[in-house]
Amino acid sequence: MAVPTTRMLVLAVVRLLQPVHGYDVRRELLSWHADDWANVKPGSIYGALNTMQRDGLVAVEGVTQEGARPERTTYRLTKEGEKVFGDMLREAIWWTEQPKNPYSAAIALLPHLPREEVIAALRGRILKFEAELVFYDREQERILAGSGDPAESEPHHVADAIRLTADHVRADLTWTRKTLERIEKGELDVWTDWQRLDGGSMTI
């Protein structure tokens, strides 16, 4: 069973910056781009803190209020939270199952779309991945140029999480380029064979 990533990352940030306010936990995780490589929904962070407080994993350190602003609740990790975080991290670091990619199903069904549309989709995919890699590479450089102190900037090891995501994108980009080249050269022609088998009746 996969580890609940949002819970683990929220516990980690509370552990790093405690006592810490929920807004700062959210800001920290967004600065790590956890919404990209860990699919952390920004709106779920406050809910995770509330649930973890109920479960005894974090405790309220204090509540302050400045003027008419809403109250600010700060949290600290409990002993139980420390234990649960350690267990989750150990399970996650040993996890080796590859995520199921729904794109694989689409590739298995290529003959059901016109060749020209598939080529256009692959070209669009290449452009998107190329832009993402420029962004990820710049973010790695920016993070590594900082101090690495969580109180000042993103920890340096966050760059490794971004690099892992970038490497997956890079592998997908390589596959897409090669597949597009094979289709354009006629080396991969699933449409001719499909039309012969299907009698040319399949249209979408």
C-alpha positions in Angstrom: 0.0 0.0 0.0 1.4 3.4 -1.0 2.2 5.9 1.8 -0.1 8.9 2.0 2.3 11.5 0.6 0.6 14.6 1.7 0.5 13.5 5.3 4.2 12.5 5.3 5.3 15.8 3.7 3.2 17.9 6.1 4.7 16.0 9.0 8.2 16.5 7.6 7.7 20.3 7.3 6.3 20.6 10.8 9.3 18.6 12.0 11.7 20.9 10.1 10.2 24.3 11.1 8.4 23.7 14.3 6.6 25.5 15.8 5.1 26.4 12.5 1.8 27.9 11.2 -0.3 26.1 8.6 0.3 28.9 6.1 4.0 28.4 6.3 3.7 24.7 5.9 1.7 25.3 2.7 4.1 27.9 1.4 7.1 25.7 2.1 5.7 22.7 0.2 4.7 24.9 -2.7 8.2 26.3 -2.8 9.4 22.7 -3.1 7.0 22.2 -6.0 5.5 19.2 -4.1 2.3 19.9 -6.0 4.1 18.8 -9.1 6.2 15.8 -8.1 4.1 14.5 -5.2 0.7 15.6 -6.3 0.1 17.5 -3.1 -3.0 19.6 -3.4 -2.4 23.0 -1.7 -6.0 23.1 -0.4 -5.5 19.7 1.4 -2.7 20.9 3.7 -4.8 22.6 6.3 -7.2 19.6 6.3 -4.2 17.3 6.8 -3.0 19.4 9.8 -6.5 19.2 11.4 -6.7 15.5 10.8 -3.2 15.0 12.3 -4.1 17.1 15.3 -7.2 14.9 15.9 -5.0 11.8 15.5 -2.4 13.1 18.0 0.4 13.4 15.5 0.8 17.2 15.9 -0.2 19.4 18.8 -1.1 23.1 19.0 1.9 25.1 20.2 0.0 28.4 20.5 -2.6 30.6 19.0 -1.9 34.3 18.2 -3.8 37.1 16.6 -2.6 40.4 15.2 -5.3 43.1 14.9 -8.3 42.1 12.8 -6.4 39.3 11.1 -7.5 35.7 11.6 -6.0 33.7 14.4 -2.7 31.9 13.6 -2.3 28.5 15.1 1.2 27.0 15.3 1.9 23.3 15.5 4.6 21.1 16.9 5.2 17.4 16.2 4.2 15.0 19.0 6.1 11.8 20.0 3.5 9.8 18.2 3.9 12.0 15.2 7.6 11.5 15.2 7.1 7.7 15.3 4.5 7.7 12.5 6.6 10.0 10.4 9.6 7.7 10.7 7.5 4.6 9.9 6.0 6.3 6.8 9.3 7.5 5.5 11.0 4.1 5.9 8.1 2.5 4.1 8.2 5.1 1.3 12.0 4.9 0.8 11.8 1.1 0.3 8.8 1.4 -2.1 9.7 0.1 -5.5 6.4 -0.4 -7.3 6.2 1.7 -10.4 3.1 3.9 -10.8 0.6 2.9 -13.4 0.6 5.3 -16.3 -2.8 5.7 -18.0 -0.9 7.0 -21.1 0.2 3.4 -21.8 -3.5 2.4 -22.5 -3.8 5.2 -25.0 -0.6 4.0 -26.8 -2.0 0.5 -27.0 -5.0 1.9 -28.8 -3.2 4.1 -31.4 -5.0 2.6 -34.5 -8.3 3.9 -33.2 -7.2 7.5 -34.0 -6.1 9.0 -37.3 -2.4 8.9 -37.9 -2.3 12.7 -38.4 -3.9 13.3 -35.0 -1.5 11.0 -33.3 1.4 12.8 -34.8 0.0 16.2 -33.7 -0.5 14.9 -30.2 3.1 13.6 -30.0 4.5 16.9 -31.3 2.5 18.7 -28.6 3.7 16.3 -26.0 7.3 17.0 -27.0 6.9 20.8 -26.7 5.3 20.5 -23.3 8.0 18.2 -22.0 10.8 20.4 -23.4 9.3 23.4 -21.5 8.9 21.5 -18.3 12.5 20.3 -18.4 13.8 23.9 -18.8 11.7 24.9 -15.7 12.8 21.9 -13.6 16.5 22.4 -14.5 16.3 26.1 -13.5 14.6 25.2 -10.2 17.3 22.7 -9.4 20.0 25.4 -10.0 18.1 27.9 -7.9 17.6 25.6 -5.0 21.2 24.4 -5.0 22.4 28.1 -5.1 20.6 28.8 -1.8 21.9 28.0 1.6 19.9 24.8 2.1 18.8 26.0 5.5 15.1 25.3 5.8 14.6 28.5 7.8 16.0 30.5 4.8 15.4 28.6 1.6 14.5 25.2 0.3 16.7 22.3 1.6 19.1 21.2 -1.0 17.7 17.6 -1.1 14.5 19.0 -2.6 16.5 19.5 -5.8 16.9 15.7 -5.9 13.1 15.2 -5.7 12.8 17.6 -8.6 15.6 15.9 -10.5 13.8 12.5 -10.2 10.7 14.1 -11.7 12.8 15.7 -14.4 14.4 12.3 -15.2 11.0 10.7 -15.6 9.9 13.5 -18.0 13.2 13.2 -19.9 12.7 9.5 -20.4 9.1 10.1 -21.6 10.4 12.8 -23.9 13.0 10.4 -25.4 10.3 7.8 -26.0 8.0 10.3 -27.6 10.6 11.6 -29.9 11.6 8.1 -31.0 8.0 7.0 -31.5 7.2 10.1 -33.5 10.2 9.5 -35.7 9.2 5.9 -36.3 5.7 6.9 -37.3 6.9 9.7 -39.6 9.4 7.4 -41.3 6.8 4.7 -41.7 8.6 2.2 -39.5 5.6 2.2 -37.1 2.5 1.9 -39.2 -0.3 0.4 -37.1 -3.0 2.0 -39.3 -2.4 0.1 -42.5 -2.6 -3.3 -40.7 -5.6 -2.2 -38.7 -7.5 -1.0 -41.7 -6.9 -4.3 -43.4 -8.1 -6.3 -40.4 -11.0 -3.9 -39.7 -12.1 -3.5 -43.3 -11.6 0.3 -42.9 -14.9 0.6 -40.9 -13.4 2.1 -37.7 -14.0 5.9 -37.5 -13.9 8.3 -34.5 
